[in-house]
C-alpha cells in the first residue's frame, strides 16, 4: 500500500505491528531508502486519516513523518 502524508507520497507499507496479545494493530512499518540504506519507520495508527484499497492517507505532513522513530527490524530473508 502507498503511504501519503497530507502533502504528498512518503513511502509504502511494509509490515504491521500488533500489540503483545496479537489483537490490535498499533503501527504500520514503512520502509524507506534505497538498496544499501533502507530503514523502517513506525507510523502510529492514530496518525492515519483514511485507508483505501491501495493507499493510506496520514493526518500529518512529510516533515512530521521524518520525525517518526526508526525501528530496527530483523527479517529472515535479509
Backbone as XML, in Angstrom:
<?xml version="1.0"?>
<chain id="A" units="angstrom">
  <residue number="1" name="UNK">
    <atom name="N" x="0.832" y="-1.183" z="0.000"/>
    <atom name="CA" x="0.000" y="0.000" z="0.000"/>
    <atom name="C" x="0.878" y="1.248" z="0.000"/>
  </residue>
  <residue number="2" name="UNK">
    <atom name="N" x="0.467" y="2.248" z="-0.734"/>
    <atom name="CA" x="1.172" y="3.522" z="-0.758"/>
    <atom name="C" x="0.805" y="4.330" z="0.486"/>
  </residue>
  <residue number="3" name="UNK">
    <atom name="N" x="1.763" y="5.083" z="1.000"/>
    <atom name="CA" x="1.519" y="5.952" z="2.153"/>
    <atom name="C" x="1.678" y="7.394" z="1.694"/>
  </residue>
  <residue number="4" name="UNK">
    <atom name="N" x="0.642" y="8.198" z="1.948"/>
    <atom name="CA" x="0.658" y="9.609" z="1.588"/>
    <atom name="C" x="0.499" y="10.461" z="2.835"/>
  </residue>
  <residue number="5" name="UNK">
    <atom name="N" x="1.429" y="11.395" z="3.024"/>
    <atom name="CA" x="1.280" y="12.416" z="4.056"/>
    <atom name="C" x="0.303" y="13.451" z="3.511"/>
  </residue>
  <residue number="6" name="UNK">
    <atom name="N" x="-0.054" y="14.441" z="4.304"/>
    <atom name="CA" x="-1.008" y="15.453" z="3.853"/>
    <atom name="C" x="-0.477" y="16.250" z="2.664"/>
  </residue>
  <residue number="7" name="UNK">
    <atom name="N" x="0.853" y="16.232" z="2.454"/>
    <atom name="CA" x="1.448" y="16.997" z="1.360"/>
    <atom name="C" x="2.193" y="16.123" z="0.344"/>
  </residue>
  <residue number="8" name="UNK">
    <atom name="N" x="1.831" y="14.843" z="0.238"/>
    <atom name="CA" x="2.405" y="14.007" z="-0.806"/>
    <atom name="C" x="2.851" y="12.622" z="-0.369"/>
  </residue>
  <residue number="9" name="UNK">
    <atom name="N" x="3.310" y="11.843" z="-1.342"/>
    <atom name="CA" x="3.733" y="10.453" z="-1.143"/>
    <atom name="C" x="4.992" y="10.386" z="-0.276"/>
  </residue>
  <residue number="10" name="UNK">
    <atom name="N" x="5.019" y="9.430" z="0.677"/>
    <atom name="CA" x="6.190" y="9.268" z="1.546"/>
    <atom name="C" x="6.757" y="7.854" z="1.550"/>
  </residue>
  <residue number="11" name="UNK">
    <atom name="N" x="6.046" y="6.869" z="1.022"/>
    <atom name="CA" x="6.579" y="5.513" z="1.032"/>
    <atom name="C" x="5.500" y="4.474" z="0.840"/>
  </residue>
  <residue number="12" name="UNK">
    <atom name="N" x="5.827" y="3.235" z="1.247"/>
    <atom name="CA" x="4.876" y="2.126" z="1.156"/>
    <atom name="C" x="4.869" y="1.347" z="2.471"/>
  </residue>
  <residue number="13" name="UNK">
    <atom name="N" x="3.739" y="0.753" z="2.770"/>
    <atom name="CA" x="3.610" y="-0.080" z="3.969"/>
    <atom name="C" x="4.367" y="-1.372" z="3.725"/>
  </residue>
  <residue number="14" name="UNK">
    <atom name="N" x="5.207" y="-1.745" z="4.684"/>
    <atom name="CA" x="5.984" y="-2.970" z="4.560"/>
    <atom name="C" x="5.442" y="-4.057" z="5.487"/>
  </residue>
  <residue number="15" name="UNK">
    <atom name="N" x="5.086" y="-3.661" z="6.717"/>
    <atom name="CA" x="4.599" y="-4.625" z="7.706"/>
    <atom name="C" x="3.654" y="-3.934" z="8.674"/>
  </residue>
  <residue number="16" name="UNK">
    <atom name="N" x="3.002" y="-4.736" z="9.508"/>
    <atom name="CA" x="2.135" y="-4.227" z="10.563"/>
    <atom name="C" x="2.715" y="-4.619" z="11.917"/>
  </residue>
  <residue number="17" name="UNK">
    <atom name="N" x="2.505" y="-3.781" z="12.913"/>
    <atom name="CA" x="2.916" y="-4.092" z="14.283"/>
    <atom name="C" x="1.638" y="-4.285" z="15.095"/>
  </residue>
  <residue number="18" name="UNK">
    <atom name="N" x="1.552" y="-5.410" z="15.795"/>
    <atom name="CA" x="0.382" y="-5.687" z="16.632"/>
    <atom name="C" x="0.798" y="-5.695" z="18.096"/>
  </residue>
  <residue number="19" name="UNK">
    <atom name="N" x="-0.173" y="-5.479" z="18.969"/>
    <atom name="CA" x="0.126" y="-5.485" z="20.399"/>
    <atom name="C" x="0.559" y="-6.877" z="20.839"/>
  </residue>
  <residue number="20" name="UNK">
    <atom name="N" x="1.026" y="-6.988" z="22.067"/>
    <atom name="CA" x="1.591" y="-8.250" z="22.558"/>
    <atom name="C" x="0.579" y="-9.393" z="22.596"/>
  </residue>
  <residue number="21" name="UNK">
    <atom name="N" x="-0.699" y="-9.066" z="22.622"/>
    <atom name="CA" x="-1.727" y="-10.106" z="22.619"/>
    <atom name="C" x="-2.187" y="-10.437" z="21.199"/>
  </residue>
  <residue number="22" name="UNK">
    <atom name="N" x="-1.643" y="-9.728" z="20.212"/>
    <atom name="CA" x="-1.958" y="-10.014" z="18.827"/>
    <atom name="C" x="-3.358" y="-9.629" z="18.403"/>
  </residue>
  <residue number="23" name="UNK">
    <atom name="N" x="-3.946" y="-8.667" z="19.090"/>
    <atom name="CA" x="-5.329" y="-8.318" z="18.798"/>
    <atom name="C" x="-5.509" y="-6.971" z="18.104"/>
  </residue>
  <residue number="24" name="UNK">
    <atom name="N" x="-4.596" y="-6.033" z="18.326"/>
    <atom name="CA" x="-4.774" y="-4.677" z="17.815"/>
    <atom name="C" x="-3.532" y="-4.246" z="17.041"/>
  </residue>
  <residue number="25" name="UNK">
    <atom name="N" x="-3.741" y="-3.694" z="15.856"/>
    <atom name="CA" x="-2.635" y="-3.110" z="15.099"/>
    <atom name="C" x="-2.305" y="-1.768" z="15.745"/>
  </residue>
  <residue number="26" name="UNK">
    <atom name="N" x="-1.034" y="-1.587" z="16.115"/>
    <atom name="CA" x="-0.626" y="-0.340" z="16.772"/>
    <atom name="C" x="0.136" y="0.598" z="15.846"/>
  </residue>
  <residue number="27" name="UNK">
    <atom name="N" x="0.881" y="0.032" z="14.888"/>
    <atom name="CA" x="1.699" y="0.828" z="13.978"/>
    <atom name="C" x="1.767" y="0.163" z="12.603"/>
  </residue>
  <residue number="28" name="UNK">
    <atom name="N" x="2.011" y="0.979" z="11.602"/>
    <atom name="CA" x="2.392" y="0.492" z="10.287"/>
    <atom name="C" x="3.895" y="0.674" z="10.183"/>
  </residue>
  <residue number="29" name="UNK">
    <atom name="N" x="4.587" y="-0.246" z="9.574"/>
    <atom name="CA" x="6.008" y="-0.057" z="9.301"/>
    <atom name="C" x="6.169" y="0.314" z="7.841"/>
  </residue>
  <residue number="30" name="UNK">
    <atom name="N" x="6.806" y="1.443" z="7.629"/>
    <atom name="CA" x="7.048" y="1.933" z="6.291"/>
    <atom name="C" x="8.540" y="1.845" z="6.028"/>
  </residue>
  <residue number="31" name="UNK">
    <atom name="N" x="8.908" y="1.196" z="4.954"/>
    <atom name="CA" x="10.317" y="1.045" z="4.601"/>
    <atom name="C" x="10.689" y="2.152" z="3.634"/>
  </residue>
  <residue number="32" name="UNK">
    <atom name="N" x="11.750" y="2.879" z="3.982"/>
    <atom name="CA" x="12.226" y="3.986" z="3.155"/>
    <atom name="C" x="13.683" y="3.772" z="2.814"/>
  </residue>
  <residue number="33" name="UNK">
    <atom name="N" x="14.113" y="4.410" z="1.751"/>
    <atom name="CA" x="15.521" y="4.370" z="1.389"/>
    <atom name="C" x="15.775" y="3.564" z="0.142"/>
  </residue>
  <residue number="34" name="UNK">
    <atom name="N" x="17.055" y="3.332" z="-0.106"/>
    <atom name="CA" x="17.483" y="2.588" z="-1.287"/>
    <atom name="C" x="18.113" y="1.269" z="-0.853"/>
  </residue>
  <residue number="35" name="UNK">
    <atom name="N" x="18.618" y="0.524" z="-1.791"/>
    <atom name="CA" x="19.115" y="-0.832" z="-1.547"/>
    <atom name="C" x="20.090" y="-0.923" z="-0.377"/>
  </residue>
  <residue number="36" name="UNK">
    <atom name="N" x="21.019" y="0.040" z="-0.228"/>
    <atom name="CA" x="22.032" y="-0.050" z="0.827"/>
    <atom name="C" x="21.728" y="0.813" z="2.037"/>
  </residue>
  <residue number="37" name="UNK">
    <atom name="N" x="20.655" y="1.552" z="2.009"/>
    <atom name="CA" x="20.362" y="2.436" z="3.126"/>
    <atom name="C" x="18.908" y="2.418" z="3.531"/>
  </residue>
  <residue number="38" name="UNK">
    <atom name="N" x="18.321" y="1.242" z="3.604"/>
    <atom name="CA" x="16.912" y="1.143" z="3.966"/>
    <atom name="C" x="16.728" y="1.293" z="5.469"/>
  </residue>
  <residue number="39" name="UNK">
    <atom name="N" x="15.594" y="1.887" z="5.843"/>
    <atom name="CA" x="15.242" y="1.996" z="7.256"/>
    <atom name="C" x="13.742" y="1.816" z="7.382"/>
  </residue>
  <residue number="40" name="UNK">
    <atom name="N" x="13.318" y="1.313" z="8.528"/>
    <atom name="CA" x="11.908" y="1.094" z="8.805"/>
    <atom name="C" x="11.420" y="2.169" z="9.764"/>
  </residue>
  <residue number="41" name="UNK">
    <atom name="N" x="10.320" y="2.801" z="9.403"/>
    <atom name="CA" x="9.749" y="3.875" z="10.204"/>
    <atom name="C" x="8.408" y="3.412" z="10.739"/>
  </residue>
  <residue number="42" name="UNK">
    <atom name="N" x="8.182" y="3.596" z="12.043"/>
    <atom name="CA" x="6.934" y="3.194" z="12.687"/>
    <atom name="C" x="5.942" y="4.353" z="12.645"/>
  </residue>
  <residue number="43" name="UNK">
    <atom name="N" x="4.794" y="4.112" z="12.026"/>
    <atom name="CA" x="3.740" y="5.115" z="11.935"/>
    <atom name="C" x="2.595" y="4.683" z="12.852"/>
  </residue>
  <residue number="44" name="UNK">
    <atom name="N" x="2.284" y="5.468" z="13.884"/>
    <atom name="CA" x="1.176" y="5.097" z="14.775"/>
    <atom name="C" x="-0.156" y="5.147" z="14.030"/>
  </residue>
  <residue number="45" name="UNK">
    <atom name="N" x="-1.020" y="4.183" z="14.291"/>
    <atom name="CA" x="-2.312" y="4.155" z="13.603"/>
    <atom name="C" x="-3.150" y="5.374" z="13.945"/>
  </residue>
  <residue number="46" name="UNK">
    <atom name="N" x="-2.887" y="6.023" z="15.056"/>
    <atom name="CA" x="-3.637" y="7.229" z="15.417"/>
    <atom name="C" x="-3.382" y="8.382" z="14.441"/>
  </residue>
  <residue number="47" name="UNK">
    <atom name="N" x="-2.314" y="8.296" z="13.638"/>
    <atom name="CA" x="-1.997" y="9.341" z="12.656"/>
    <atom name="C" x="-2.538" y="9.026" z="11.261"/>
  </residue>
  <residue number="48" name="UNK">
    <atom name="N" x="-3.367" y="7.995" z="11.151"/>
    <atom name="CA" x="-3.976" y="7.640" z="9.873"/>
    <atom name="C" x="-5.295" y="8.395" z="9.733"/>
  </residue>
  <residue number="49" name="UNK">
    <atom name="N" x="-5.427" y="9.080" z="8.606"/>
    <atom name="CA" x="-6.668" y="9.804" z="8.284"/>
    <atom name="C" x="-7.698" y="8.858" z="7.693"/>
  </residue>
  <residue number="50" name="UNK">
    <atom name="N" x="-7.279" y="8.105" z="6.654"/>
    <atom name="CA" x="-8.180" y="7.167" z="5.994"/>
    <atom name="C" x="-7.371" y="6.107" z="5.249"/>
  </residue>
  <residue number="51" name="UNK">
    <atom name="N" x="-8.017" y="4.977" z="4.992"/>
    <atom name="CA" x="-7.378" y="3.870" z="4.287"/>
    <atom name="C" x="-8.271" y="3.467" z="3.125"/>
  </residue>
  <residue number="52" name="UNK">
    <atom name="N" x="-7.647" y="3.336" z="1.954"/>
    <atom name="CA" x="-8.327" y="2.839" z="0.763"/>
    <atom name="C" x="-7.713" y="1.495" z="0.401"/>
  </residue>
  <residue number="53" name="UNK">
    <atom name="N" x="-8.155" y="0.889" z="-0.666"/>
    <atom name="CA" x="-7.667" y="-0.440" z="-1.022"/>
    <atom name="C" x="-6.161" y="-0.478" z="-1.274"/>
  </residue>
  <residue number="54" name="UNK">
    <atom name="N" x="-5.572" y="0.601" z="-1.784"/>
    <atom name="CA" x="-4.139" y="0.592" z="-2.062"/>
    <atom name="C" x="-3.392" y="1.804" z="-1.506"/>
  </residue>
  <residue number="55" name="UNK">
    <atom name="N" x="-4.055" y="2.601" z="-0.666"/>
    <atom name="CA" x="-3.447" y="3.835" z="-0.167"/>
    <atom name="C" x="-3.810" y="4.094" z="1.286"/>
  </residue>
  <residue number="56" name="UNK">
    <atom name="N" x="-2.810" y="4.547" z="2.050"/>
    <atom name="CA" x="-3.029" y="5.010" z="3.418"/>
    <atom name="C" x="-2.751" y="6.512" z="3.426"/>
  </residue>
  <residue number="57" name="UNK">
    <atom name="N" x="-3.726" y="7.308" z="3.822"/>
    <atom name="CA" x="-3.549" y="8.752" z="3.926"/>
    <atom name="C" x="-3.350" y="9.125" z="5.390"/>
  </residue>
  <residue number="58" name="UNK">
    <atom name="N" x="-2.285" y="9.871" z="5.653"/>
    <atom name="CA" x="-1.954" y="10.284" z="7.008"/>
    <atom name="C" x="-2.498" y="11.678" z="7.308"/>
  </residue>
  <residue number="59" name="UNK">
    <atom name="N" x="-2.655" y="11.970" z="8.588"/>
    <atom name="CA" x="-3.101" y="13.290" z="9.060"/>
    <atom name="C" x="-1.955" y="14.290" z="9.104"/>
  </residue>
  <residue number="60" name="UNK">
    <atom name="N" x="-0.731" y="13.817" z="8.976"/>
    <atom name="CA" x="0.456" y="14.646" z="9.184"/>
    <atom name="C" x="1.181" y="14.907" z="7.864"/>
  </residue>
  <residue number="61" name="UNK">
    <atom name="N" x="2.085" y="15.897" z="7.876"/>
    <atom name="CA" x="2.845" y="16.240" z="6.673"/>
    <atom name="C" x="4.164" y="15.465" z="6.620"/>
  </residue>
  <residue number="62" name="UNK">
    <atom name="N" x="4.900" y="15.636" z="5.503"/>
    <atom name="CA" x="6.159" y="14.919" z="5.297"/>
    <atom name="C" x="7.179" y="15.233" z="6.389"/>
  </residue>
  <residue number="63" name="UNK">
    <atom name="N" x="7.230" y="16.458" z="6.842"/>
    <atom name="CA" x="8.180" y="16.839" z="7.893"/>
    <atom name="C" x="7.917" y="16.035" z="9.162"/>
  </residue>
  <residue number="64" name="UNK">
    <atom name="N" x="6.656" y="15.857" z="9.516"/>
    <atom name="CA" x="6.306" y="15.074" z="10.710"/>
    <atom name="C" x="6.672" y="13.609" z="10.540"/>
  </residue>
  <residue number="65" name="UNK">
    <atom name="N" x="6.521" y="13.082" z="9.322"/>
    <atom name="CA" x="6.873" y="11.678" z="9.057"/>
    <atom name="C" x="8.360" y="11.459" z="9.305"/>
  </residue>
  <residue number="66" name="UNK">
    <atom name="N" x="9.189" y="12.436" z="8.954"/>
    <atom name="CA" x="10.632" y="12.317" z="9.173"/>
    <atom name="C" x="10.981" y="12.237" z="10.654"/>
  </residue>
  <residue number="67" name="UNK">
    <atom name="N" x="10.079" y="12.668" z="11.527"/>
    <atom name="CA" x="10.329" y="12.645" z="12.960"/>
    <atom name="C" x="9.865" y="11.353" z="13.641"/>
  </residue>
  <residue number="68" name="UNK">
    <atom name="N" x="9.193" y="10.483" z="12.898"/>
    <atom name="CA" x="8.779" y="9.193" z="13.458"/>
    <atom name="C" x="10.020" y="8.371" z="13.798"/>
  </residue>
  <residue number="69" name="UNK">
    <atom name="N" x="9.906" y="7.491" z="14.788"/>
    <atom name="CA" x="11.074" y="6.684" z="15.162"/>
    <atom name="C" x="11.446" y="5.655" z="14.095"/>
  </residue>
  <residue number="70" name="UNK">
    <atom name="N" x="12.746" y="5.444" z="13.955"/>
    <atom name="CA" x="13.263" y="4.374" z="13.109"/>
    <atom name="C" x="13.328" y="3.112" z="13.969"/>
  </residue>
  <residue number="71" name="UNK">
    <atom name="N" x="12.797" y="2.029" z="13.447"/>
    <atom name="CA" x="12.681" y="0.788" z="14.209"/>
    <atom name="C" x="13.585" y="-0.269" z="13.587"/>
  </residue>
  <residue number="72" name="UNK">
    <atom name="N" x="14.455" y="-0.889" z="14.400"/>
    <atom name="CA" x="15.270" y="-1.980" z="13.854"/>
    <atom name="C" x="14.401" y="-3.231" z="13.659"/>
  </residue>
  <residue number="73" name="UNK">
    <atom name="N" x="14.376" y="-3.728" z="12.432"/>
    <atom name="CA" x="13.572" y="-4.915" z="12.122"/>
    <atom name="C" x="14.492" y="-5.977" z="11.555"/>
  </residue>
  <residue number="74" name="UNK">
    <atom name="N" x="14.466" y="-7.166" z="12.154"/>
    <atom name="CA" x="15.248" y="-8.289" z="11.629"/>
    <atom name="C" x="14.328" y="-9.113" z="10.746"/>
  </residue>
  <residue number="75" name="UNK">
    <atom name="N" x="14.768" y="-9.339" z="9.532"/>
    <atom name="CA" x="13.998" y="-10.151" z="8.602"/>
    <atom name="C" x="14.808" y="-11.398" z="8.268"/>
  </residue>
  <residue number="76" name="UNK">
    <atom name="N" x="14.129" y="-12.498" z="8.125"/>
    <atom name="CA" x="14.804" y="-13.762" z="7.840"/>
    <atom name="C" x="15.395" y="-13.791" z="6.449"/>
  </residue>
  <residue number="77" name="UNK">
    <atom name="N" x="14.823" y="-13.050" z="5.522"/>
    <atom name="CA" x="15.282" y="-13.082" z="4.131"/>
    <atom name="C" x="16.417" y="-12.087" z="3.862"/>
  </residue>
  <residue number="78" name="UNK">
    <atom name="N" x="16.883" y="-11.347" z="4.836"/>
    <atom name="CA" x="17.966" y="-10.373" z="4.625"/>
    <atom name="C" x="19.258" y="-10.864" z="5.210"/>
  </residue>
</chain>
